[in-house]
Amino acid sequence: MKLIPFAYLLYHQAPAVDVVGVGLQSGKIILHNLKFDEVVMSFHQDWGPVTALTFRTGIADTTKGEVNVCC
């Protein structure tokens, strides 16, 4: 994984193959494809460090490419 200039707090395997979610001290959340060493997408929360990260399946209509983010 390419170096990111923030402290890593946690990571969690995503339901997608080769993808992990990474939570940073800065509040940034990164979905990273390990196989291709690429950022799939990233988010930023304004209220502090990422303290928990989880994934759920079966909620969104994935045929439309929806992403659900919850705090």
Secondary structure as the mmCIF struct_conf table of DSSP 4:
data_model
#
loop_
_struct_conf.conf_type_id
_struct_conf.id
_struct_conf.beg_label_comp_id
_struct_conf.beg_label_asym_id
_struct_conf.beg_label_seq_id
_struct_conf.end_label_comp_id
_struct_conf.end_label_asym_id
_struct_conf.end_label_seq_id
BEND BEND1 PRO A 5 PHE A 6
STRN STRN1 TYR A 8 GLN A 13
BEND BEND2 PRO A 15 ALA A 16
TURN_TY1_P TURN_TY1_P1 VAL A 17 ASP A 18
STRN STRN2 VAL A 19 LEU A 24
TURN_TY1_P TURN_TY1_P2 GLN A 25 SER A 26
BEND BEND3 GLY A 27 GLY A 27
STRN STRN3 LYS A 28 ASN A 33
TURN_TY1_P TURN_TY1_P3 LEU A 34 ASP A 37
STRN STRN4 GLU A 38 HIS A 44
TURN_TY1_P TURN_TY1_P4 ASP A 46 TRP A 47
BEND BEND4 GLY A 48 GLY A 48
BEND BEND5 GLY A 58 ALA A 60
HELX_RH_3T_P HELX_RH_3T_P1 THR A 62 LYS A 64
TURN_TY1_P TURN_TY1_P5 GLY A 65 GLY A 65
#
